[in-house]
Amino acid sequence: MNHKIIGKERQKGTGNTEKWTRIDFKTPKIDFSRFVS
């Protein structure tokens, strides 16, 4: 279910760095996805 949240946050990209950082620590894989985008 976390994947869905990440997708929403990524689309928003308004500046939810706090949420992103939290996910980044939990799943470094997403960090790569963010860079690829």
C-alpha positions in Angstrom: 0.0 0.0 0.0 3.0 2.3 0.6 3.6 2.2 -3.2 0.3 4.0 -3.8 1.2 6.7 -1.3 4.5 7.2 -3.0 2.9 7.5 -6.4 0.6 10.3 -5.1 3.5 12.1 -3.3 5.6 11.8 -6.5 2.8 13.3 -8.6 2.2 16.1 -6.2 5.9 17.1 -5.9 4.8 20.2 -4.1 7.6 19.9 -1.6 6.7 16.9 0.6 10.4 16.3 1.3 9.6 15.2 4.9 7.4 12.4 3.7 9.9 11.5 0.9 12.8 11.4 3.4 10.8 9.1 5.6 10.1 6.7 2.8 13.6 7.0 1.6 15.0 5.7 4.9 12.4 2.9 4.9 12.9 1.9 1.3 16.1 3.1 -0.5 14.6 1.6 -3.7 12.1 4.5 -4.0 15.0 6.9 -3.8 16.2 5.6 -7.1 12.8 5.9 -8.7 12.7 9.6 -7.6 16.0 10.2 -9.3 15.0 8.4 -12.5 11.9 10.5 -12.8 
